[in-house]
Amino acid sequence: MKIGIISLGLIGGSLFKALVNMGYEVAAVTRNKNAIEEAKKYSPYISDKIEDLKDCNVIFVCSPMSATLDVLDRLEEILPEETIVADVCSLKEFVMNKKRPYTFIGTHPMAGTEHSGFDSSFKELFECAKWILTPFEDTPESSLKTLIKIIKDTGATPIAANAKEHDEAAALISHMPMVLAQALMKTAMNNTLALKMASSGFRDMTRLALSNTVMANDMVSLNYKNINKMLDSFINNTNSLLSDDYSIQIEQIKDFRSKMYNSEGKNICN
């Protein structure tokens, strides 16, 4: 089996390194000349031409969200029907809005850091991470099994989901927290004393303000309705939390949160 990867940023680069490490034959396409030279240390099948992936059995599109639809359209011109194509966008409805002549399966690996680029990628990124799949109802079972095996080989746990429900959940646990971190940072930027006092709590709360700005803009522009919906819920819960039974509520919240991650920081919710 030959696997192709389009774009070698944090996600694409980490997937590339993980699959090469697992013994897969991996080809990659990127326009970044430095990434091309670095990636050639892992595989000889590296270029800047998407046509070079036409003989791949499976292709992962790891481009920025704003470029993904164009890449998927371009692949229609060069791929046979049996090729499996998966994206890794953090939103799913916008890529699932049409059928493709190849076998397209929407996916979203729940993994990442505040860093970007091939130099920041590492093969262990997906270990113990959840990896969401949003196939069409008529997606061939054999294609789905092939993709699931590859995902499991990276160390991730595949989870099936509906595209609409996925985007709502992503707004709650990913996109809204990023906006809140950015808003918190913006609020503190002009308070000199607060900035001097800020320690680990503020550092951890604002980590997502370091998110890749291209990715952040894509997430907000494409999912702003769900983000606004979750912000309304967040404000309502904040007001509820600051009521007379605050001490009772925070005990319940603390207990729930304490059981959500293991000692290595991995989500253990089933």
C-alpha positions in Angstrom: 0.0 0.0 0.0 1.3 3.5 -0.9 0.0 6.5 1.1 0.2 10.1 -0.1 0.2 13.2 2.1 -0.5 16.7 0.8 1.1 19.4 2.9 3.8 18.8 5.5 2.8 21.1 8.4 2.4 19.9 12.0 -0.4 17.4 11.2 0.8 16.3 7.8 4.4 16.1 8.9 3.6 14.2 12.0 1.4 11.7 10.0 4.2 11.4 7.4 6.8 10.6 10.1 4.4 8.2 12.0 3.6 6.2 8.8 7.2 6.0 7.6 8.1 4.8 11.1 5.4 2.1 10.8 7.0 0.8 7.5 4.5 2.2 5.1 5.5 3.4 1.6 4.8 7.1 1.9 4.8 9.9 -0.7 4.3 13.6 0.1 3.7 16.8 -1.7 4.5 20.2 -0.4 5.5 23.6 -1.8 7.8 24.3 1.1 11.3 23.8 -0.2 12.9 23.3 3.2 10.2 20.7 4.1 10.9 18.9 0.8 14.6 18.6 1.6 13.9 17.5 5.2 11.2 15.0 4.2 13.6 13.4 1.6 15.6 12.1 4.6 12.6 9.9 5.4 11.3 9.0 1.9 12.4 9.4 -1.7 8.8 10.1 -2.9 8.7 13.8 -2.1 7.8 16.6 -4.6 5.9 19.8 -5.2 3.6 18.2 -7.8 0.2 16.8 -6.7 0.1 14.7 -9.9 2.9 12.6 -8.3 0.3 11.1 -5.9 -1.8 9.5 -8.7 -0.6 6.0 -7.9 -1.3 6.2 -4.2 -3.9 4.0 -2.7 -4.8 6.4 0.1 -4.2 10.1 0.3 -4.5 12.4 3.3 -5.1 16.1 2.5 -3.5 18.1 5.3 -3.7 21.5 3.7 -5.1 24.6 5.6 -8.9 24.5 5.7 -9.2 27.5 3.3 -7.3 25.5 0.7 -8.8 22.0 1.2 -11.8 22.3 -1.2 -9.5 23.5 -4.0 -7.2 20.5 -3.3 -10.1 18.0 -3.3 -11.3 19.5 -6.6 -7.8 19.2 -8.1 -7.6 15.5 -7.1 -10.8 14.8 -9.1 -8.7 15.4 -12.2 -6.0 12.9 -11.4 -7.3 10.1 -9.2 -9.1 6.8 -10.1 -12.4 6.0 -8.4 -10.9 3.4 -6.0 -8.5 5.8 -4.3 -9.3 6.7 -0.7 -9.0 10.4 0.1 -9.3 11.7 3.7 -9.0 15.3 4.9 -7.9 16.3 8.4 -9.9 19.6 8.8 -11.3 20.5 12.2 -14.7 21.1 10.5 -16.5 18.5 8.6 -19.8 19.8 7.1 -18.1 22.1 4.5 -16.1 19.2 3.1 -18.9 16.7 3.2 -21.2 18.9 1.0 -20.6 17.0 -2.2 -19.7 13.5 -3.4 -16.4 13.0 -5.1 -15.5 10.6 -8.0 -13.0 9.0 -5.7 -13.8 7.5 -2.2 -13.8 10.5 0.1 -13.9 10.1 3.9 -14.0 13.1 6.2 -11.7 12.8 9.3 -10.4 15.0 12.1 -7.5 13.9 14.3 -7.9 15.5 17.8 -4.2 16.2 18.1 -2.0 19.3 17.8 0.2 21.8 19.5 0.6 25.6 19.4 3.5 25.1 17.0 3.4 24.7 13.2 5.5 23.5 10.4 7.4 20.3 9.5 10.2 21.1 12.0 7.6 21.0 14.8 6.1 17.7 13.7 6.8 14.4 15.5 5.7 10.8 14.9 4.1 10.4 18.4 1.6 13.2 17.9 -1.4 10.9 17.4 -0.6 8.4 20.1 -3.7 7.9 22.4 -5.5 10.7 20.5 -9.1 10.4 19.3 -9.5 10.5 15.5 -13.0 11.4 14.2 -14.4 9.9 11.0 -17.5 11.2 9.2 -18.0 8.8 6.3 -21.0 9.0 3.9 -23.7 6.5 4.4 -22.7 4.6 1.2 -18.9 4.7 1.9 -17.6 1.2 1.0 -17.0 -0.8 4.2 -13.6 -2.1 2.8 -12.4 1.5 2.3 -13.5 2.5 5.8 -11.7 -0.5 7.3 -8.5 0.4 5.4 -8.5 3.9 6.7 -9.3 2.8 10.2 -6.3 0.5 10.2 -4.0 3.3 9.1 -5.3 5.5 11.8 -4.9 2.8 14.5 -1.3 2.3 13.3 -0.6 5.9 14.3 -1.7 5.1 17.8 -5.0 7.0 17.6 -8.5 5.8 18.4 -11.0 6.1 15.5 -14.5 7.4 16.4 -17.4 7.7 14.0 -19.6 10.8 14.1 -22.1 12.8 12.2 -20.6 15.9 10.4 -23.1 18.4 11.9 -22.8 17.1 15.4 -19.0 17.0 15.0 -18.8 20.7 14.1 -21.0 21.7 17.1 -18.8 19.6 19.4 -15.6 21.1 17.9 -16.9 24.6 18.6 -17.4 23.7 22.2 -14.1 21.9 23.0 -11.7 23.5 20.5 -12.8 26.7 18.6 -14.6 28.5 21.5 -11.7 27.8 23.9 -9.3 29.3 21.4 -11.4 32.4 21.1 -11.7 32.7 24.9 -7.9 32.4 25.2 -7.5 35.1 22.6 -10.0 37.3 24.4 -8.4 36.8 27.8 -5.0 37.7 26.3 -6.4 40.8 24.6 -8.1 41.9 27.9 -4.8 41.6 29.8 -2.5 43.1 27.3 -2.9 46.7 28.5 -2.8 45.9 32.2 0.9 46.2 33.1 0.6 44.9 36.7 -1.5 41.9 35.6 1.1 41.0 33.0 3.9 41.2 35.6 1.8 39.0 38.0 0.8 36.4 35.4 2.2 33.0 36.2 1.4 29.3 35.2 -2.4 29.6 35.5 -2.6 32.5 33.0 0.1 30.8 30.9 -2.0 27.6 30.6 -5.3 29.5 30.1 -3.8 31.5 27.2 -1.9 28.8 25.4 -4.4 28.6 22.6 -3.8 32.3 21.9 -0.6 31.0 20.3 -2.6 29.0 17.7 -1.6 29.2 14.1 -3.4 32.4 12.9 -4.3 31.0 9.4 -5.9 28.0 11.1 -7.6 30.1 13.7 -9.1 32.4 11.0 -10.4 29.4 9.1 -12.0 27.9 12.1 -13.8 31.1 13.2 -14.9 32.1 9.7 -16.3 28.7 8.9 -17.8 27.8 12.3 -18.8 31.1 13.8 -22.5 30.2 14.2 -21.7 27.2 16.3 -19.0 29.2 18.2 -21.6 31.9 19.0 -24.1 29.2 20.1 -21.5 27.7 22.5 -20.5 31.2 23.8 -24.1 31.8 24.8 -24.2 28.5 26.7 -20.8 29.4 28.3 -22.1 32.7 29.5 -25.3 31.1 30.9 -23.2 28.5 32.7 -20.9 31.2 34.1 -23.8 33.2 35.5 -25.2 30.0 36.9 -21.9 29.1 38.5 -21.7 32.4 40.3 -24.9 31.8 42.2 -25.3 30.9 45.9 -24.4 27.2 45.4 -21.0 27.9 43.9 -19.2 25.7 46.4 -21.4 22.7 45.6 -21.1 23.2 41.8 -17.3 23.5 41.8 -17.0 20.2 43.8 -19.0 18.4 41.2 -17.1 20.0 38.3 -13.7 19.2 40.0 -14.7 15.6 40.4 -15.9 15.3 36.8 -12.7 16.9 35.4 -10.4 14.8 37.6 -11.7 11.6 35.8 -11.5 13.0 32.2 -7.7 12.6 31.6 -5.0 10.2 32.6 -1.7 11.0 34.3 -0.2 11.6 30.8 -2.9 14.1 29.9 -4.7 11.9 27.5 -8.5 12.0 27.2 -9.9 8.7 28.6 -13.6 9.4 28.0 -15.2 6.5 26.1 
